[in-house]
Amino acid sequence: MSADSCLSVNAVSCRTCEDQCEAGALRFRLQTGGRATPEIDTEACTGCGACASSCPNGALGLVPASQSLPASEPMETRPC
């Protein structure tokens, strides 16, 4: 899971993770050179993993949540 493997960061049109996110927690910020950087709204993210499982390059993943999240939300999503 690294920024190097995110297709959109590498100027390849891919927003599969955003398309799969029913909560609307993923957005892409356009950069110069045809690149777009994924941004995750941690408040909106449900930790369902749809984004991570749909990524063709495995650039997203779920990691154990920090102590600050309630026990009902055991995972958080982090960008590539």
N, C-alpha and C positions, 0 to 999 in steps of 0.2 A: 504494500500500500504506500505508494509515493506519488508525488506530483508528476514525476517523470512518466508514469504510466497512464495518466489521465489524457485521453485523446483530445478533449476540448482545450486543455492547457497547451497541447502541442499542435494547435491549429487544424485539427481534424474535427469536422462537424459531428458532434455526438452529444446528446443530452438525454440519453436513455435513463439515467438516474432521476433526472427532473421529471421525465414523463411518467415514471413509475411511482413517484411520491404522491400518494393521495392526500397527504396532509399539507402539501404545498411548502414543505420545509426547505426545498432546494431551489436555488436561483443561480443564474450565471451572470457574472459581471464581465461585460465586454472589455477587452484589452486591445492594445495596438497589435497589428500583424495578424488579425484574424483569430486571435486567441480569446478564450473566455474562461474565467476562473469560477469554479463552483463555490458557492457559499451556502452554509447550512444554518438555518434559523433553529438554534437549539431549543428555543421555547416551543416551536411548532412541531419539532421532530418527536415522533412517537417511539422510535427505536424499533420499528417493525422489520427493518432490514431489506425492504423491497429495492432500495437504491443499490445496496451492496450486491445483492444477488443478481441484479440485472446488468451490472457493469461488465462490459466485454473484456476489460483489462484488469479487473480486480483492484481498481484505484480507490475504492471506498470500502470501509469495513466497520464493524461494530467492535467497540472496546468496552471493558467493564466501566460502569459509570463511576464518577467521583462520589465521595461520601456526601456531597451536598444534595444529591437527587434522592427523592423519596424511594422507599423500597419497592413501590409499585412500578417504578421505572428503572429497572436494573441495568439498562444499556444506554449508551449514548453514541451518536454517529459523529465521525470526524471526517473532514474533507481530505482529499488526497494530498 
